[in-house]
């Protein structure tokens, strides 16, 4: 498992290196002292996992993840108090309290390895998105998102019972999505075809896609493209 250490404190990074030396399945591929440097390292090194400090000068760990198109697995390292940690626990984000205990580190690494499956991504498309909306945070697999809805320079995502806003445009997201799985139904919507439960004819020659909890209209121009999709 290829790991990138991100912490503004040199001694903290050195301590992580010391602790990780006892884990033969871990390879430390680099270090970064701030979010900007980490973004460059992620792009260049393609790590499987970030050990990521939350509070850093010039940008937090959350800021870093929000800027990445393809977020690796993450274990946050933090000195937050117990009240603040409730946000991590509510969002099921993995974290380690400083000073880090070896047993907790080992458990967190095992969970990260299980999530990764230690297999490469099947394509250049992002495996998941990191989303932060107010005090809530999510790591969401793309296949679990049933609808992307444009709201200006933002995009609202529909998955489970959540409807968070992502600070990226629909066009930015479309460029990273598999067109065989995600269909641009209109100027405002991209639909996960796996979430479509049926197709109805609409007025004016268009189509309507029925999802579990909503219906999405397909423009006439895009209706023809929908019919040409294979295995749909």
N, C-alpha and C positions, 0 to 999 in steps of 0.2 A: 504494500500500500504506500503510494507516493504522497508524502506529507510536506506541506509548506507551513512554516512557523511565522505568524504575524503578531508582533508585539513591539510596542515602542520602547520597552525596557530591555536592554542587552542582557542583563542578568536573568531576566525571566526567560528569554530565549535559550540562554545557556543551561538553565535548570531543566527546561523541556528536553533539550538535547540529551542531557544526562539521564533523564528518566526514560526517554524513548530508546536509549541504547540497549535496554534489557528486553526489547520487543523485536525479535529477529525478522518479523514480517513487515516491519516499518522501515521505509527508506526516506530520510529527510532530503528533499531535493533543493531546498532553498530557505531563505529567511527574508522578511521584510519588516521595516520599522514603522511604516505608516500605510494608510489606505492606498495612496497613489502608487507607491512602490509595489504594494501587493498586487494591484490590478495588472501592472506590467509583468510581474512574476507569474501570475496565474495564466496570462496569455502565452507567455513564453514556455513555461514548464508543464502546463496542463496537469496539475496535481490532482490526486484522487480526493484528498482531504485537506482542509484548512484547520489548524489550531489557531483560533482567531480571538485576539483581545477585543473586548467591546469598546472600551474607552481609550482613544488615541488622539493626539493632537492633529488637527487638520482634517479629521474625518473619522467617524466611528466604524466599527466592524459592520454595523447595519448599512452605513453609507457605501461601504465597499461592495457588499453583496447586491445592493440595489443597482449598482452600476455594471454588474457583470451580466452578460448575455447567457452564460452557462455557468451556474454556480456549482462548485464541487460540493462534496459532503463537508459539513462543518461541525466542529466541536468548539463552542465558545469558551473562552477562559475569562473569568470575570471576578472582580472584587465587589460586585453589587451586594447590597444588603438583602436580607431575606424577603423584604416586602417587594423590592424590585424584581427578584427572581420569580415571583409569581407569574410575570408576563412570559418568561421562558417556559415555565411548566404548563401554563394554559395553552401555549402554542406548540407544545411537544418538541421544543428545540433542545438539543443536547448541550449541556454546559458543565464546566468544572469550576468550582470555587477556588480562588487563590487563598492560601497556598494549596497547591494541588496535591491530593493524596494519591499514592501509587495505585491503590486498588480501584479507585474511581476512574483513574486514567485508563487502566486496563479494561474495565467494563465498557467505557465509552468507545475505546478502540474496537472492541469486539462488536459493539452495536453498529459502528460505522462500516466495518468490514461486511457485516451481514446485509446492511442496506445496499452496499456497492455490489455484492455478489462477486466481487473481484473479477469482473468481466468488462471488457471495453465497451463503450457505447456503440450501438450498431451503425450510427451515422454521425455527421457533423452537427445534427440538430441538438439543441440543448436537452439534457435529460430532465431538467426540472426548472422551475422558476422560484426565486426567493421574492416574497411579497411582503411589504410592510405597509399597513394602512392604520394610522393612528398608533394605538398601543398593541395592536395585534400583528403577529408575524406568522408566516406559513412558508414551508417548502412544499411545492405542489408538483407532482408529476404531470407532464403535459397531457398524457392520455386521460387524466382525471378531470381536465377542464373541458366542460361541454360547450361553452360559448364565450367568445371574446366580443365585447361590445364597445365601440368607439365613443368616447366622451371628450371631444376636442383633442388635446395633446395627451390625454390619458386613455386608458383602456380598463373597462370593468370586466372582471373575470367571474365566471359562474362555475363553482365546484362545490360539492357537498351542499351545505346550507349557507355557504359564505358568498359574499358579493363585493370583494375588495376592489379598490382602484389601484392600478399599476401605473407608475409615472413613465409610461412609454406609449407611443402612438400605435395604432392598429397596423400601420404600414411597417413600422420597425419590427413588430412581432411576426407579421406575415412572412417577412423575408427569412425567418428562422424556422418556420413550421413546415412539416412534411405535407405537400399538396395532395398526397394520396389519402391523408387522414383528415386534414383540416381544409374546409371548403369556404372560399370567400363568397358568401351569399349575397352581400350587398355592400354599399359603401361603409355601412356601420357594423356589419356582423361577419365574423368568421365562426363556423360551426364545426364541432368535432363530429364527423360522420358516424362514429360509433355510438353517439348519443341520440341519433335520429331514430325515432320510433315509427315514423310514417311520413308520406309525402302526399299533399293534397293540391289539386288545381286551384289557382287563385284567379281573381278577375284580371283581365288585361293580358292573359297568356302567361302569367307568372306561376310560380309554385310556392307552396308553404311547407316548411319543414316542421314536423311536430316533434318536440322534445318532451321529456317527462312533465315539465312544469311550465312550458311556454311554447309559443309558435313563432317561427322566424320566416319572414317573407323573402323569397328569392327574386331578384330582378329578372326581367325578361331576357336581358343579355346574358346573364349568368345561368339561367335555367338550361340553356342548350349545353353549356359546359358541364353542368351537373349530370345530364343524361349520358355524357360521354365517359364519365368516370368508371373505371373498371371495378368489378366486384362490389358494386353498390346496389 
